[in-house]
Structure formats: C-alpha cells, structure tokens
Amino acid sequence: MEGLTLSEAEQRYYCDLFSYCDTESTKKVASNGRVLELFRAAQLPNDVVMQVMQKCGRGLNKKCFLLVKLVIPYLMTC
C-alpha cells in the first residue's frame, strides 16, 4: 500500500490473520464470523463495530481488512 510501511513481521501477522478469517478462501472476509469474533475480542464498543460493518458491507478484501485493523486503535482514542 502506498505510503504505508509495515515491518515484515507486521505484514506476516496481518496476512496470517486475514487468512484465518478467510474461511472460504475467497480473498475476501465476511464482516461477520471470525472478523466479528476479532472485533469482540478487542472489546470494541458496539457502535464502532456497527460503523465498520456498515462501511465494509458484505466483506473486506485484504487491503480493507488491514486498514480496519490499523484504524480501529485510532477510533478507540476518539
């Protein structure tokens, strides 16, 4: 992604996490199922989870998934 630099370990971590969530090997993860489990495990407020679900619709590709994972900590401080 342009302008975004992740270490090799971070790239591997997010790719592995995305693969974990891509249960059907579609290169897109549903914004429910395992993704929702991750959001809940992060103890995100319901309104933040709902905003993410509404913005992402039926699924997230790898780029959107990564952006969500990076933006959520920022949202939590607002």
C-alpha positions in Angstrom: 0.0 0.0 0.0 1.3 3.4 -0.9 2.5 5.5 1.9 2.1 2.7 4.5 5.1 0.9 5.7 4.9 -2.2 7.8 7.7 -4.4 9.1 8.0 -7.9 7.7 6.6 -9.3 11.0 3.6 -7.0 10.8 2.9 -7.9 7.2 3.1 -11.6 8.1 0.9 -11.1 11.1 -1.9 -9.3 9.2 -1.7 -11.8 6.3 -2.0 -14.7 8.7 -4.9 -13.0 10.5 -6.6 -12.4 7.1 -6.1 -16.0 6.1 -7.6 -17.1 9.4 -10.7 -15.0 8.7 -10.9 -16.1 5.0 -12.6 -19.4 5.9 -13.8 -20.0 2.3 -10.6 -18.9 0.6 -12.3 -16.2 -1.4 -9.7 -13.5 -0.8 -12.5 -11.6 0.9 -13.6 -12.0 4.5 -17.2 -11.6 5.7 -17.7 -8.8 8.1 -19.2 -11.4 10.5 -18.0 -14.7 11.6 -14.3 -14.7 12.6 -13.9 -11.0 11.8 -16.7 -10.2 14.3 -15.1 -12.5 16.8 -11.9 -10.5 16.5 -13.7 -7.2 16.9 -15.4 -8.6 20.0 -12.1 -9.9 21.4 -10.7 -6.4 21.0 -13.6 -5.3 23.2 -14.7 -2.7 20.7 -17.8 -0.7 21.5 -20.8 -1.9 19.6 -21.2 1.5 17.8 -17.6 1.1 16.4 -18.3 -2.5 15.2 -21.6 -1.3 13.6 -19.8 1.5 11.8 -17.2 -0.9 10.4 -19.8 -3.4 9.3 -21.8 -0.7 7.6 -18.8 0.8 5.7 -17.4 -2.6 4.6 -20.7 -4.2 3.6 -20.6 -7.8 2.8 -16.9 -8.3 3.0 -13.4 -6.9 3.3 -10.6 -7.5 0.9 -7.1 -7.8 2.3 -6.4 -4.1 1.9 -9.6 -3.0 3.6 -9.0 -5.6 6.4 -5.6 -4.2 7.0 -6.9 -0.6 7.1 -9.6 -1.5 9.5 -7.1 -3.2 11.8 -4.9 -0.1 11.7 -7.8 2.4 12.1 -9.6 0.8 15.0 -7.0 1.8 17.6 -7.3 5.4 16.4 -11.1 5.2 16.7 -10.8 3.9 20.2 -9.0 7.1 21.3 -11.6 9.5 19.8 
